[in-house]
Amino acid sequence: MFVLLGAYVNQINPSKLLQSKWTAVKPQNKDKHFLVVDVEFDEEGVVVCCLLEALMSKRTSSIDWQMLKNSDIWIQGWK
């Protein structure tokens, strides 16, 4: 695992983002577990949109998928 500014970096393959599961390290509004429900790529295969859905509230939000690499914010899987 790589260390970046004191944080571990989650290894993510953009082509496997869809339907991946994530746990927020610091939940907000009681939303802790999330599922990636939509990923859009441009013509060159670069991720341009990543949509997360909270399991409990069903709220969706668009995030920069690179943020999922920061283990201070996100844990891969549902913990």
LUMROMI-104276 format. One record per residue (C-alpha): residue in three letters; x, y, z. Coordinates in nm, 3 decimals. Each point is the difference from the previous one (the first is absolute). Example, Ala and Ser with C-alpha at 12.3 -4.5 7.8 and 13.67 -1.06 7.14 Angstrom:
% LUMROMI-104276
rest/xx/yy/zz
ala/1.230/-0.450/0.780
ser/0.137/0.344/-0.066
% end
This chain:
% LUMROMI-104276
rest/xx/yy/zz
met/0.000/0.000/0.000
phe/0.124/0.351/-0.076
val/0.015/0.280/0.255
leu/-0.106/0.348/-0.107
leu/0.021/0.284/0.254
gly/-0.042/-0.243/0.288
ala/-0.302/-0.174/-0.151
tyr/-0.014/-0.337/-0.166
val/-0.115/0.000/-0.360
asn/-0.280/-0.239/-0.100
gln/0.089/-0.171/-0.327
ile/-0.287/0.040/-0.247
asn/-0.041/-0.123/-0.355
pro/-0.237/0.251/-0.169
ser/-0.152/-0.275/-0.215
lys/-0.110/-0.182/0.318
leu/-0.153/0.301/0.178
leu/-0.360/-0.078/-0.095
gln/-0.182/-0.186/0.280
ser/0.300/0.031/0.233
lys/-0.075/0.043/0.373
trp/0.139/0.273/0.225
thr/-0.016/0.098/0.367
ala/0.034/0.363/0.106
val/0.259/0.042/0.277
lys/-0.195/0.297/0.140
pro/-0.369/-0.057/-0.084
gln/-0.223/0.302/-0.053
asn/-0.380/0.000/0.036
lys/0.025/-0.362/0.122
asp/0.113/-0.110/-0.347
lys/0.293/-0.235/0.045
his/-0.022/-0.262/-0.277
phe/-0.001/0.089/-0.368
leu/-0.022/-0.172/-0.336
val/0.135/0.136/-0.328
val/-0.312/-0.002/-0.220
asp/0.126/0.180/-0.311
val/0.337/0.067/-0.162
glu/0.039/0.195/-0.325
phe/0.312/-0.007/-0.214
asp/0.112/0.233/-0.279
glu/0.119/-0.122/-0.342
glu/0.347/-0.065/0.138
gly/-0.122/-0.213/0.290
val/0.050/0.266/0.267
val/-0.262/0.012/0.277
val/-0.202/0.323/-0.032
cys/-0.280/-0.076/0.247
cys/-0.036/-0.231/0.301
leu/-0.335/-0.024/0.180
leu/-0.027/-0.139/0.355
glu/-0.325/-0.111/0.164
ala/-0.038/-0.020/0.378
leu/-0.153/-0.332/0.101
met/-0.223/0.128/0.280
ser/-0.133/0.327/-0.139
lys/0.031/-0.086/-0.373
arg/0.147/0.350/-0.052
thr/0.233/0.026/-0.296
ser/0.294/0.231/-0.045
ser/0.260/0.052/-0.268
ile/0.361/-0.009/0.119
asp/0.346/0.017/-0.145
trp/0.085/-0.371/-0.013
gln/0.362/0.081/0.093
met/-0.124/0.088/0.350
leu/-0.078/-0.369/0.054
lys/0.376/-0.062/0.001
asn/0.039/0.193/0.328
ser/-0.027/-0.249/0.286
asp/-0.047/0.286/0.249
ile/-0.342/0.055/-0.163
trp/-0.101/-0.337/-0.153
ile/0.044/-0.368/0.083
gln/-0.045/-0.251/-0.279
gly/-0.291/-0.236/0.070
trp/-0.266/0.021/0.270
lys/0.156/0.003/0.345
% end
